[in-house]
Amino acid sequence: MGRLRTFGAFVVDFVIGDDWWVAAGVAAALTVTYLLAHAAGMPAWWLVPAVLAGLLPLSLWRGVRRD
């Protein structure tokens, strides 16, 4: 059980890291991209880079403001 708990802590730290807003934003962007591509049938490859371009400055601003 100790190894499983350690692995779980690693995965959470790796995926979420310092800013859970970025992890949630990426998950939401991937979900919306999937829905647009499969349900609406439109090309939605551009959505994830656009969301990341907005999340990166937000994450940096929040990190600098904290210090």
mmCIF file of the C-alpha atoms, coordinates in Angstrom:
data_MODEL
# 
_entry.id   MODEL 
# 
loop_
_atom_site.group_PDB 
_atom_site.id 
_atom_site.type_symbol 
_atom_site.label_atom_id 
_atom_site.label_alt_id 
_atom_site.label_comp_id 
_atom_site.label_asym_id 
_atom_site.label_entity_id 
_atom_site.label_seq_id 
_atom_site.pdbx_PDB_ins_code 
_atom_site.Cartn_x 
_atom_site.Cartn_y 
_atom_site.Cartn_z 
_atom_site.occupancy 
_atom_site.B_iso_or_equiv 
_atom_site.pdbx_formal_charge 
_atom_site.auth_seq_id 
_atom_site.auth_comp_id 
_atom_site.auth_asym_id 
_atom_site.auth_atom_id 
_atom_site.pdbx_PDB_model_num 
ATOM 1  C CA . MET A 1 1  ? 0.000   0.000  0.000   1.00 0.00 ? 1  MET A CA 1 
ATOM 2  C CA . GLY A 1 2  ? 2.931   2.339  0.633   1.00 0.00 ? 2  GLY A CA 1 
ATOM 3  C CA . ARG A 1 3  ? 4.178   2.104  -2.954  1.00 0.00 ? 3  ARG A CA 1 
ATOM 4  C CA . LEU A 1 4  ? 0.699   2.725  -4.327  1.00 0.00 ? 4  LEU A CA 1 
ATOM 5  C CA . ARG A 1 5  ? 0.296   5.799  -2.139  1.00 0.00 ? 5  ARG A CA 1 
ATOM 6  C CA . THR A 1 6  ? 3.742   7.065  -3.178  1.00 0.00 ? 6  THR A CA 1 
ATOM 7  C CA . PHE A 1 7  ? 2.932   6.553  -6.864  1.00 0.00 ? 7  PHE A CA 1 
ATOM 8  C CA . GLY A 1 8  ? -0.405  8.337  -6.429  1.00 0.00 ? 8  GLY A CA 1 
ATOM 9  C CA . ALA A 1 9  ? 1.318   11.278 -4.758  1.00 0.00 ? 9  ALA A CA 1 
ATOM 10 C CA . PHE A 1 10 ? 3.815   11.421 -7.633  1.00 0.00 ? 10 PHE A CA 1 
ATOM 11 C CA . VAL A 1 11 ? 1.058   11.425 -10.264 1.00 0.00 ? 11 VAL A CA 1 
ATOM 12 C CA . VAL A 1 12 ? -0.872  14.174 -8.483  1.00 0.00 ? 12 VAL A CA 1 
ATOM 13 C CA . ASP A 1 13 ? 2.270   16.278 -8.086  1.00 0.00 ? 13 ASP A CA 1 
ATOM 14 C CA . PHE A 1 14 ? 3.293   15.675 -11.715 1.00 0.00 ? 14 PHE A CA 1 
ATOM 15 C CA . VAL A 1 15 ? -0.101  16.454 -13.253 1.00 0.00 ? 15 VAL A CA 1 
ATOM 16 C CA . ILE A 1 16 ? -1.218  19.273 -10.996 1.00 0.00 ? 16 ILE A CA 1 
ATOM 17 C CA . GLY A 1 17 ? 2.176   20.646 -10.015 1.00 0.00 ? 17 GLY A CA 1 
ATOM 18 C CA . ASP A 1 18 ? 2.250   24.124 -8.582  1.00 0.00 ? 18 ASP A CA 1 
ATOM 19 C CA . ASP A 1 19 ? -0.879  25.501 -10.228 1.00 0.00 ? 19 ASP A CA 1 
ATOM 20 C CA . TRP A 1 20 ? -4.039  23.438 -10.347 1.00 0.00 ? 20 TRP A CA 1 
ATOM 21 C CA . TRP A 1 21 ? -5.702  26.092 -12.539 1.00 0.00 ? 21 TRP A CA 1 
ATOM 22 C CA . VAL A 1 22 ? -3.452  25.073 -15.435 1.00 0.00 ? 22 VAL A CA 1 
ATOM 23 C CA . ALA A 1 23 ? -4.235  21.375 -14.949 1.00 0.00 ? 23 ALA A CA 1 
ATOM 24 C CA . ALA A 1 24 ? -7.967  22.098 -14.836 1.00 0.00 ? 24 ALA A CA 1 
ATOM 25 C CA . GLY A 1 25 ? -7.732  24.366 -17.882 1.00 0.00 ? 25 GLY A CA 1 
ATOM 26 C CA . VAL A 1 26 ? -5.873  21.758 -19.917 1.00 0.00 ? 26 VAL A CA 1 
ATOM 27 C CA . ALA A 1 27 ? -8.386  19.079 -18.927 1.00 0.00 ? 27 ALA A CA 1 
ATOM 28 C CA . ALA A 1 28 ? -11.277 21.367 -19.884 1.00 0.00 ? 28 ALA A CA 1 
ATOM 29 C CA . ALA A 1 29 ? -9.628  22.300 -23.200 1.00 0.00 ? 29 ALA A CA 1 
ATOM 30 C CA . LEU A 1 30 ? -9.046  18.653 -24.075 1.00 0.00 ? 30 LEU A CA 1 
ATOM 31 C CA . THR A 1 31 ? -12.653 17.795 -23.198 1.00 0.00 ? 31 THR A CA 1 
ATOM 32 C CA . VAL A 1 32 ? -14.088 20.639 -25.277 1.00 0.00 ? 32 VAL A CA 1 
ATOM 33 C CA . THR A 1 33 ? -11.749 19.774 -28.162 1.00 0.00 ? 33 THR A CA 1 
ATOM 34 C CA . TYR A 1 34 ? -12.959 16.187 -28.085 1.00 0.00 ? 34 TYR A CA 1 
ATOM 35 C CA . LEU A 1 35 ? -16.602 17.247 -27.998 1.00 0.00 ? 35 LEU A CA 1 
ATOM 36 C CA . LEU A 1 36 ? -16.194 19.739 -30.842 1.00 0.00 ? 36 LEU A CA 1 
ATOM 37 C CA . ALA A 1 37 ? -14.307 17.254 -33.000 1.00 0.00 ? 37 ALA A CA 1 
ATOM 38 C CA . HIS A 1 38 ? -16.598 14.276 -32.442 1.00 0.00 ? 38 HIS A CA 1 
ATOM 39 C CA . ALA A 1 39 ? -20.037 15.711 -31.699 1.00 0.00 ? 39 ALA A CA 1 
ATOM 40 C CA . ALA A 1 40 ? -19.980 18.765 -33.958 1.00 0.00 ? 40 ALA A CA 1 
ATOM 41 C CA . GLY A 1 41 ? -17.614 17.326 -36.550 1.00 0.00 ? 41 GLY A CA 1 
ATOM 42 C CA . MET A 1 42 ? -15.531 20.479 -36.779 1.00 0.00 ? 42 MET A CA 1 
ATOM 43 C CA . PRO A 1 43 ? -11.737 20.719 -36.669 1.00 0.00 ? 43 PRO A CA 1 
ATOM 44 C CA . ALA A 1 44 ? -10.829 21.826 -33.161 1.00 0.00 ? 44 ALA A CA 1 
ATOM 45 C CA . TRP A 1 45 ? -7.062  21.253 -33.048 1.00 0.00 ? 45 TRP A CA 1 
ATOM 46 C CA . TRP A 1 46 ? -6.504  24.976 -32.479 1.00 0.00 ? 46 TRP A CA 1 
ATOM 47 C CA . LEU A 1 47 ? -8.349  25.108 -29.154 1.00 0.00 ? 47 LEU A CA 1 
ATOM 48 C CA . VAL A 1 48 ? -5.701  23.533 -26.903 1.00 0.00 ? 48 VAL A CA 1 
ATOM 49 C CA . PRO A 1 49 ? -2.848  25.817 -28.065 1.00 0.00 ? 49 PRO A CA 1 
ATOM 50 C CA . ALA A 1 50 ? -5.116  28.849 -27.720 1.00 0.00 ? 50 ALA A CA 1 
ATOM 51 C CA . VAL A 1 51 ? -6.106  27.907 -24.170 1.00 0.00 ? 51 VAL A CA 1 
ATOM 52 C CA . LEU A 1 52 ? -2.483  27.239 -23.240 1.00 0.00 ? 52 LEU A CA 1 
ATOM 53 C CA . ALA A 1 53 ? -1.467  30.619 -24.656 1.00 0.00 ? 53 ALA A CA 1 
ATOM 54 C CA . GLY A 1 54 ? -3.938  32.178 -22.231 1.00 0.00 ? 54 GLY A CA 1 
ATOM 55 C CA . LEU A 1 55 ? -3.130  29.955 -19.264 1.00 0.00 ? 55 LEU A CA 1 
ATOM 56 C CA . LEU A 1 56 ? 0.634   30.475 -19.350 1.00 0.00 ? 56 LEU A CA 1 
ATOM 57 C CA . PRO A 1 57 ? 0.566   34.231 -18.635 1.00 0.00 ? 57 PRO A CA 1 
ATOM 58 C CA . LEU A 1 58 ? -2.136  33.683 -16.019 1.00 0.00 ? 58 LEU A CA 1 
ATOM 59 C CA . SER A 1 59 ? -0.029  31.055 -14.270 1.00 0.00 ? 59 SER A CA 1 
ATOM 60 C CA . LEU A 1 60 ? 3.078   33.249 -14.375 1.00 0.00 ? 60 LEU A CA 1 
ATOM 61 C CA . TRP A 1 61 ? 1.134   36.243 -13.031 1.00 0.00 ? 61 TRP A CA 1 
ATOM 62 C CA . ARG A 1 62 ? -0.273  34.179 -10.169 1.00 0.00 ? 62 ARG A CA 1 
ATOM 63 C CA . GLY A 1 63 ? 3.188   32.763 -9.371  1.00 0.00 ? 63 GLY A CA 1 
ATOM 64 C CA . VAL A 1 64 ? 4.899   36.158 -9.344  1.00 0.00 ? 64 VAL A CA 1 
ATOM 65 C CA . ARG A 1 65 ? 2.101   37.711 -7.299  1.00 0.00 ? 65 ARG A CA 1 
ATOM 66 C CA . ARG A 1 66 ? 2.459   34.987 -4.636  1.00 0.00 ? 66 ARG A CA 1 
ATOM 67 C CA . ASP A 1 67 ? 6.150   35.698 -4.060  1.00 0.00 ? 67 ASP A CA 1 
# 
